[in-house]
C-alpha cells in the first residue's frame, strides 16, 4: 500500500511515468432478460510490465470477489456475473485490483460503472470506409485520413474510444461521444508516407467499453501506398534517395541552382596574438564561387562591433579583397566573423555558406626590453624573445623555449603545537616559455619529506594551488619548510636553480610536567615535581596542572 501511495503522489506531482502494470475492466452484457443481465467481466493488464502479485476483482451480482492471478502485459482473465434488474435497469459496478495488491502506473482507471436496460436493444459500433486526401509539407508526403465511427445497432452506444495504428508508428486514440442508433462521429489523422506499403487500421470501441450486438466488426484497415519520389528544393539537403528538383544540382549535399552566383567571404590570413587596444588590419576576401555574375553586395565584418565592406559586382570566379581595421577590446579569445551578402541583395545558388568565423587571441600589451617584470610571459617576444631575468625583461641567453617550474606561494602556520595537525598551501607555476610535463612538488620540514604533490602538465603561465598536511614532532624548533617544484627533475627547464621556496614555522613543545616524577624516593614513591615544590616553598601557590598548562602555551 505504501508503494502504491508513493507512486501515485509522484505521478500526480511531477507527471512521472513508471513502467508498471495497469489493470482495467472490459465488460460486455451477454444475456439480457426482463429480470437479469449477465455480464462477461474481463480483467486485463494494459500496462508495460508483467504483474507479480495476485489480486481481486470485485463486481456486483452473483460473483462478488474474483481472484485474479498475476497477469502478463496484454493478458486478461474473464468471469461472468449476473445482476438483477431494478426499475428496468441492471446496474453493474466493478473494480479491478480492489484490494490494491498491484502497484500500477494508473490507479484511477480500475473501476467501471455500466447501467444496462433490461431487455434493451444493443448498439453496434463500426468504422465507415475511409476518406483519404494527401498533401506535401517540407518535402514529405502526408495522407490525411478521415475516420467515421457509426452506431450501426438498434440501441444507444455510450461514450467510447476509437484507436488508430500504423506499423512502426504510434497508436493514437480519439474520444467518441455517446451515439444514438445511426449517429456518427468523425476524426482525422495525418500519416507520413513510408518507404514501403503499410496497413493503417482504425478500431471502434477500442477498449470494449460498449456492450454491442456484434463485437467482431469494430475494425477497418487500408493499405497506404509507399512514398512517391519527392524532389528536394533549393537549399535543402540531398543525396541518395533525396533527389533535387529539376534545374537544381546536388552540390556538397545541398541542392543548388548552378546558373546562379554564390558569394562567400573569409579572412583566412588572420593569425597570431593581437594586443588589446592596438588596432590591426584584416584582409577580407569576398569570392563568387557560383556560375553567374553577382551584383553589388555588402560583406559584414563582426569583431566586438560590426562594420560593412562594400563589394562591387563580381563575375563568376571573381574575388574582391578589402581591409577591415579592428581592435581587441579586452583580453581573451574573441570571435571574428565575416558574412558575404549580409543583406541578401544577391539571389544565390547556396544561401547557407555566406558565413566564416574564427577566434582571435587578444593579449595584454607586453613589457619591452629593460622594463620591470615578474614573469617571463610579461615580456615582449619580438623583435627578439625576452625573458624576465632578475625582475627585468632581458634577452635570455639560455634556451628560451623551455618550461620553468617555480613555487610562487608557500604558506604555513607561523607556529605549531607539538602533536597537532595543520594545513599549508603551495602554488606551483610554469614561468617558462613552453608547456611542462607532469611533475612532483616535494614538501620537506625538519629534514623529513611530509608531502609529494602530483602536478599535471602546465601551459605557459599556468599554475596550480594545492594544500598539504603538516605537523611538528618536537625536534624541529624553528626549522624551515621547503617546497621544491619538479623535485624529481622530470622537466628540462630554462632555469634549474629557481625551483625551491622556503618558509619558517616555530614548533611549540607541549611540556608534560604533571607526570614528572622522582623515582629515587625511598620505597619507590613518587613526589610532586621539583619545580612546583620550589615555587610552593617560596610562598607561590602552584600545581602540576597549572604549570603544565603554562608550559604548553595554554
C-alpha positions in Angstrom: 0.0 0.0 0.0 2.8 2.4 0.9 4.5 1.8 -2.5 1.2 2.4 -4.3 0.6 5.7 -2.4 4.1 7.0 -3.1 3.8 6.1 -6.8 0.5 7.9 -7.1 1.8 11.0 -5.3 4.9 11.2 -7.5 2.9 10.7 -10.7 0.4 13.5 -9.7 3.0 16.0 -8.5 5.7 15.5 -11.2 3.9 13.8 -14.1 6.4 10.9 -13.8 5.6 7.9 -16.0 6.5 4.5 -14.5 7.0 1.1 -16.2 4.3 -0.7 -14.2 1.3 -2.9 -14.7 -2.1 -1.3 -15.2 -5.3 -3.2 -14.6 -8.7 -2.3 -16.2 -12.0 -3.9 -16.7 -13.7 -4.8 -20.1 -17.4 -5.6 -19.5 -19.8 -7.0 -22.1 -23.5 -7.9 -21.4 -24.1 -11.3 -22.9 -27.6 -12.2 -21.8 -30.3 -9.6 -21.2 -33.8 -10.6 -19.9 -36.6 -8.6 -18.3 -35.3 -9.6 -14.8 -31.5 -10.1 -15.1 -28.4 -9.2 -17.2 -25.4 -11.4 -17.4 -22.0 -9.7 -17.9 -18.7 -11.1 -19.1 -16.1 -9.3 -16.9 -12.5 -9.3 -18.2 -9.6 -8.1 -16.0 -6.8 -7.0 -18.3 -3.2 -5.7 -17.8 -2.7 -2.8 -20.3 0.5 -1.6 -18.5 4.1 -2.0 -19.7 5.3 -4.7 -17.3 4.1 -8.0 -16.0 2.3 -8.2 -12.7 3.9 -10.4 -10.0 1.1 -10.5 -7.4 -2.4 -12.0 -7.2 -5.3 -9.5 -7.0 -9.1 -9.5 -6.6 -11.7 -8.1 -9.0 -14.8 -7.0 -7.2 -18.2 -6.9 -9.1 -21.9 -6.6 -8.3 -24.1 -9.7 -8.9 -23.5 -13.3 -8.3 -19.7 -13.1 -8.2 -18.7 -10.5 -5.6 -14.9 -11.1 -5.5 -13.0 -13.0 -8.2 -9.3 -14.0 -7.6 -7.0 -12.9 -10.4 -3.5 -14.5 -10.9 -0.6 -12.3 -11.9 -1.2 -11.1 -15.5 1.4 -10.5 -18.2 1.3 -7.5 -20.4 -1.8 -7.6 -22.6 -3.1 -10.8 -20.8 -6.7 -10.9 -19.4 -8.9 -13.2 -17.4 -12.7 -13.4 -17.8 -15.6 -14.4 -15.4 -19.3 -14.0 -15.5 -21.6 -12.3 -13.1 -25.4 -11.9 -13.2 -27.0 -8.7 -12.0 -30.7 -8.4 -11.1 -32.8 -5.7 -12.8 -34.1 -2.8 -10.6 -36.6 -0.5 -12.1 -35.9 -2.0 -15.5 -32.2 -1.4 -15.3 -29.3 -3.7 -14.2 -26.5 -1.6 -12.6 -23.1 -3.1 -12.9 -20.3 -1.8 -10.6 -16.8 -3.4 -10.8 -13.3 -2.7 -9.8 -10.0 -4.4 -10.8 -7.4 -4.9 -8.0 -10.0 -3.9 -5.4 -7.6 -4.9 -2.6 -4.7 -2.8 -4.0 -2.3 -5.7 -4.3 -0.8 -4.3 -7.6 1.2 -1.1 -7.8 0.0 0.4 -11.1 1.0 3.1 -13.5 -2.6 4.4 -13.3 -4.5 3.8 -10.1 -7.6 5.7 -11.3 -8.9 3.5 -14.2 -9.6 0.3 -12.2 -13.3 0.9 -11.8 -16.2 0.6 -14.3 -19.9 1.5 -14.0 -22.4 0.3 -16.6 -26.2 0.6 -16.4 -28.0 -1.7 -18.9 -31.7 -1.6 -19.6 -33.2 -4.9 -19.1 -34.5 -6.3 -22.4 -32.9 -3.4 -24.3 -31.6 -3.4 -27.9 -27.8 -3.2 -28.2 -25.7 -0.8 -30.3 -23.1 -1.9 -32.8 -20.1 0.4 -33.4 -18.3 0.2 -36.8 -15.8 2.2 -38.9 -17.2 3.5 -42.2 -15.0 3.4 -45.3 -12.1 5.9 -45.0 -11.9 9.2 -46.8 -8.3 10.0 -47.8 -6.6 13.1 -49.2 -2.9 13.9 -49.3 -0.6 17.0 -49.1 3.1 17.7 -49.0 4.9 19.5 -46.2 8.7 20.2 -46.2 9.2 17.7 -49.0 7.3 14.9 -47.2 4.0 13.4 -48.5 1.3 13.0 -45.8 -2.0 11.1 -46.0 -5.0 12.8 -44.3 -7.4 10.0 -43.2 -10.9 10.8 -42.1 -12.4 8.0 -39.9 -16.1 7.9 -39.1 -17.4 5.9 -36.2 -21.0 4.8 -36.7 -23.6 3.2 -34.4 -25.0 0.6 -36.7 -27.1 -1.1 -34.0 -30.6 -0.6 -32.6 -29.7 0.7 -29.1 -27.8 3.8 -27.8 -24.0 3.5 -27.6 -22.3 5.1 -24.6 -19.0 7.1 -24.9 -16.2 5.1 -26.4 -12.7 5.3 -27.8 -11.6 4.8 -31.4 -7.9 3.7 -31.8 -5.7 4.1 -34.9 -2.4 2.4 -35.6 0.3 2.3 -38.2 3.1 -0.3 -38.2 6.3 1.3 -36.9 4.4 4.4 -35.8 2.5 5.5 -32.7 -1.0 4.5 -31.7 -3.4 7.4 -31.5 -6.7 7.3 -29.7 -9.8 9.5 -30.2 -12.7 10.0 -27.7 -16.1 9.3 -29.3 -19.3 10.7 -27.7 -22.5 8.8 -27.0 -24.1 7.8 -30.3 -27.8 7.1 -30.9 -28.7 4.5 -33.5 -27.4 5.6 -36.9 -25.4 8.5 -35.4 -21.8 9.1 -36.5 -18.6 10.9 -35.2 -15.7 11.7 -37.5 -12.0 12.4 -36.7 -8.9 12.8 -38.9 -5.3 11.7 -38.6 -2.3 12.7 -40.7 0.1 9.9 -41.5 3.5 10.4 -43.3 4.1 8.1 -46.2 6.6 5.3 -45.7 9.2 3.7 -48.0 7.0 0.6 -48.3 3.3 -0.4 -48.2 1.8 0.0 -44.7 -1.6 -1.0 -43.3 -3.5 1.7 -41.5 -6.1 0.4 -39.1 -8.9 2.0 -37.0 -10.9 0.2 -34.3 -14.2 1.4 -32.9 -14.8 0.8 -29.1 -11.0 0.1 -28.8 -11.3 -0.7 -25.0 -14.6 -2.6 -25.3 -16.5 -0.1 -23.1 -19.8 -0.6 -25.0 -21.8 -3.8 -25.0 -22.6 -4.4 -28.7 -24.8 -6.8 -30.6 -21.7 -7.7 -32.7 -18.2 -7.5 -31.1 -16.4 -8.6 -34.2 -16.9 -5.9 -36.7 -15.3 -2.9 -34.9 -12.1 -2.7 -37.1 -11.3 -1.5 -40.6 -7.9 -1.3 -42.4 -6.4 0.1 -45.6 -3.1 -0.2 -47.3 -1.3 3.1 -47.8 0.9 3.4 -50.9 4.6 3.9 -50.4 6.1 7.4 -50.8 6.4 8.6 -54.4 9.8 10.3 -55.2 9.6 13.9 -53.9 12.3 16.3 -55.2 14.3 18.5 -52.9 14.1 22.2 -53.3 17.0 24.8 -53.5 19.0 24.9 -50.2 17.6 21.5 -48.9 19.9 18.5 -48.2 20.3 16.0 -51.0 22.0 12.7 -51.8 20.9 9.1 -52.1 17.1 8.8 -52.3 16.8 12.6 -51.8 16.8 14.0 -55.4 17.0 17.6 -56.3 14.1 19.1 -58.3 14.6 19.9 -62.0 17.1 22.7 -62.6 19.0 22.1 -59.4 22.1 20.1 -58.8 23.2 18.3 -55.6 26.5 20.0 -54.6 28.2 19.0 -51.4 24.9 17.6 -50.1 22.9 20.8 -50.9 20.5 21.4 -53.8 21.8 24.4 -55.7 21.0 26.3 -58.8 24.1 26.1 -60.9 23.0 29.0 -63.0 23.2 31.5 -60.1 26.1 33.3 -58.3 27.3 32.1 -54.9 29.2 34.6 -52.6 31.5 33.5 -49.8 33.9 35.6 -47.6 36.8 34.8 -45.3 39.8 36.2 -43.6 42.0 33.1 -43.8 45.2 35.1 -43.3 44.2 36.2 -39.8 46.6 34.6 -37.3 48.8 35.3 -34.3 48.1 37.1 -31.0 46.7 40.6 -31.0 47.4 43.2 -28.4 44.5 44.8 -26.5 43.9 48.5 -27.5 46.2 48.4 -30.6 44.3 48.5 -34.0 45.3 45.9 -36.6 44.2 45.3 -40.2 42.5 42.2 -41.5 42.3 41.5 -45.3 38.8 40.1 -46.0 38.2 38.4 -49.3 34.8 38.0 -50.9 34.6 35.5 -53.8 31.9 34.4 -56.2 32.1 30.6 -56.5 28.9 30.4 -58.5 28.3 30.2 -62.2 26.7 33.6 -62.8 27.5 37.3 -62.2 26.8 38.6 -58.7 25.5 42.1 -58.3 26.9 44.6 -55.8 26.7 43.4 -52.2 27.9 44.1 -48.6 30.2 41.9 -46.6 29.7 42.3 -42.9 32.7 42.0 -40.5 32.0 41.5 -36.8 34.6 41.7 -34.1 33.1 43.0 -30.9 31.3 45.7 -33.1 30.4 45.4 -36.8 31.4 47.2 -40.0 30.3 46.9 -43.6 32.5 46.4 -46.6 31.0 47.5 -50.0 31.7 44.7 -52.6 31.3 45.5 -56.3 29.7 43.2 -58.8 31.7 40.0 -59.2 31.9 37.8 -62.3 31.8 34.0 -61.8 35.1 33.1 -60.1 35.8 36.8 -59.3 37.2 38.0 -56.0 37.4 41.3 -54.1 39.7 41.9 -51.1 39.2 44.8 -48.7 40.8 45.6 -45.4 38.9 45.9 -42.1 40.5 47.8 -39.3 39.7 46.3 -35.9 41.0 46.4 -32.3 40.9 43.9 -29.4 38.5 45.2 -26.8 39.8 43.0 -23.9 42.0 40.0 -23.1 40.6 36.7 -24.2 39.6 34.6 -27.2 37.2 36.8 -29.2 35.1 35.6 -32.2 35.9 37.2 -35.6 33.3 36.6 -38.4 32.7 37.7 -42.0 29.4 37.3 -43.8 29.1 37.7 -47.6 25.9 39.3 -49.0 24.9 40.2 -45.4 21.7 42.0 -46.5 20.7 39.2 -49.1 20.9 41.6 -52.0 22.0 38.7 -54.3 19.9 35.6 -55.2 22.4 32.8 -54.8 22.6 29.1 -55.6 23.5 28.4 -51.9 22.3 30.8 -49.2 23.8 28.7 -46.4 27.6 29.2 -47.0 27.9 33.0 -46.7 29.5 33.0 -43.2 33.0 32.4 -42.0 34.4 32.7 -38.4 37.5 32.2 -36.3 38.7 33.2 -32.8 41.4 35.9 -32.2 43.6 35.6 -29.2 43.7 39.0 -27.6 46.6 39.5 -25.1 47.8 42.3 -22.8 50.5 44.7 -24.0 54.0 43.2 -23.5 56.9 44.8 -21.5 59.8 45.9 -23.7 63.5 45.2 -23.0 64.7 46.8 -19.8 61.2 47.1 -18.3 60.4 45.7 -14.8 58.7 42.3 -14.9 57.5 39.5 -12.7 57.1 36.6 -15.1 58.6 35.6 -18.5 55.2 35.9 -20.3 55.0 39.6 -19.3 58.0 40.4 -21.7 57.7 41.1 -25.4 58.7 38.3 -27.8 59.5 40.5 -30.8 61.6 41.6 -32.5 63.5 39.1 -30.3 62.3 36.9 -27.4 62.7 38.4 -23.9 62.6 36.7 -20.6 62.1 38.1 -17.1 65.6 37.8 -15.6 66.1 39.2 -12.1 62.9 41.3 -12.4 63.9 42.9 -15.8 62.8 41.9 -19.3 66.1 40.9 -20.9 67.4 38.8 -23.8 67.6 35.3 -22.5 70.9 33.7 -23.5 69.6 30.3 -22.3 67.1 28.1 -24.0 64.1 30.4 -24.1 61.7 27.7 -25.4 61.7 25.5 -22.3 59.4 25.3 -19.2 60.5 26.8 -15.9 58.7 25.5 -12.8 58.8 27.7 -9.7 57.0 27.9 -6.4 55.2 31.3 -6.3 53.5 30.8 -2.9 54.3 28.7 0.2 52.0 29.3 3.2 52.4 27.5 6.5 51.4 28.4 10.1 53.9 30.7 11.8 53.8 28.4 14.9 52.5 24.9 15.6 51.9 23.0 18.8 53.5 19.6 19.1 51.2 16.7 18.1 48.6 18.8 16.4 47.9 18.7 12.6 47.8 21.8 10.4 47.5 22.6 6.7 49.7 24.6 4.3 49.3 25.9 0.8 51.7 25.7 -2.1 51.3 27.2 -5.6 53.4 25.7 -8.5 53.7 27.8 -11.7 55.2 27.3 -15.1 57.2 30.5 -15.6 58.8 29.3 -18.8 58.1 29.7 -22.5 57.0 26.1 -23.2 54.4 23.8 -21.6 55.7 21.5 -18.9 55.1 17.8 -18.4 53.6 16.3 -15.2 55.9 16.8 -12.2 56.1 16.4 -8.4 56.3 19.2 -5.9 58.0 18.0 -2.7 57.4 19.5 0.8 60.2 19.0 3.4 60.0 20.0 7.1 62.8 19.5 9.6 64.7 17.3 7.1 61.8 14.9 6.5 59.6 14.7 3.5 56.0 15.4 4.5 54.3 15.6 1.1 54.9 14.7 -2.6 52.3 16.5 -4.6 51.5 15.4 -8.1 51.3 18.4 -10.5 49.8 17.8 -14.0 51.3 19.3 -17.2 51.1 23.2 -17.1 50.8 25.5 -20.0 52.9 28.6 -20.2 51.9 30.8 -17.3 49.7 28.1 -15.9 49.7 27.4 -12.2 48.1 25.1 -9.6 47.4 25.6 -5.9 47.4 22.6 -3.6 47.1 22.1 0.2 49.1 19.7 2.3 49.1 18.5 6.0 51.9 19.5 8.3 52.7 18.8 12.0 55.7 19.0 14.3 57.2 16.3 16.4 59.0 18.5 18.9 62.5 18.5 17.5 62.0 20.8 14.5 62.3 24.0 16.6 62.4 26.8 14.0 63.1 24.5 11.1 62.3 25.7 7.6 59.5 24.3 5.4 60.9 23.9 1.9 58.8 23.4 -1.2 60.6 22.2 -4.4 59.0 22.3 -7.8 59.9 19.4 -10.3 61.6 17.6 -7.4 62.2 14.5 -9.5 63.7 16.5 -12.4 61.2 15.2 -15.0 61.3 18.6 -16.9 64.2 20.1 -18.7 63.9 23.7 -17.6 65.3 27.0 -18.8 66.4 27.5 -15.2 67.1 24.6 -12.8 68.1 26.8 -9.8 64.8 28.5 -9.0 62.6 25.6 -8.1 62.6 26.0 -4.3 60.9 28.4 -1.9 61.0 28.2 1.9 59.1 29.4 4.9 59.6 29.1 8.7 57.3 27.6 11.3 58.0 27.5 15.1 57.3 24.3 16.9 55.9 24.7 20.5 56.7 21.6 22.6 53.9 20.6 24.9 55.5 20.1 28.4 54.2 17.2 30.5 55.0 18.5 34.0 52.1 16.8 35.7 53.6 13.4 35.0 57.2 14.3 36.0 58.2 12.1 39.0 61.2 11.4 41.1 61.8 7.7 41.2 64.7 7.8 43.6 62.5 8.5 46.7 63.0 5.6 49.2 60.4 3.0 48.9 59.9 3.8 45.2 57.3 6.5 45.9 56.6 9.5 43.6 56.6 13.1 44.7 55.4 16.4 43.3 57.7 17.8 40.6 60.8 19.8 41.9 59.7 23.0 40.1 56.4 23.0 41.8 58.0 22.2 45.2 60.4 25.2 44.9 57.6 27.6 43.9 55.4 26.5 46.8 58.4 26.8 49.2 58.7 30.5 48.1 55.1 31.1 49.0 53.8 30.9 45.4 50.9 28.5 45.2 51.3 26.3 42.1 50.1 23.0 41.0 51.4 20.5 38.5 48.3 21.1 36.3 48.8 24.8 36.3 52.5 24.6 35.4 51.8 22.1 32.7 49.2 24.4 31.1 51.6 27.4 31.1 54.4 25.3 29.5 52.0 24.0 26.9 51.2 27.6 25.8 47.6 27.4 27.1 
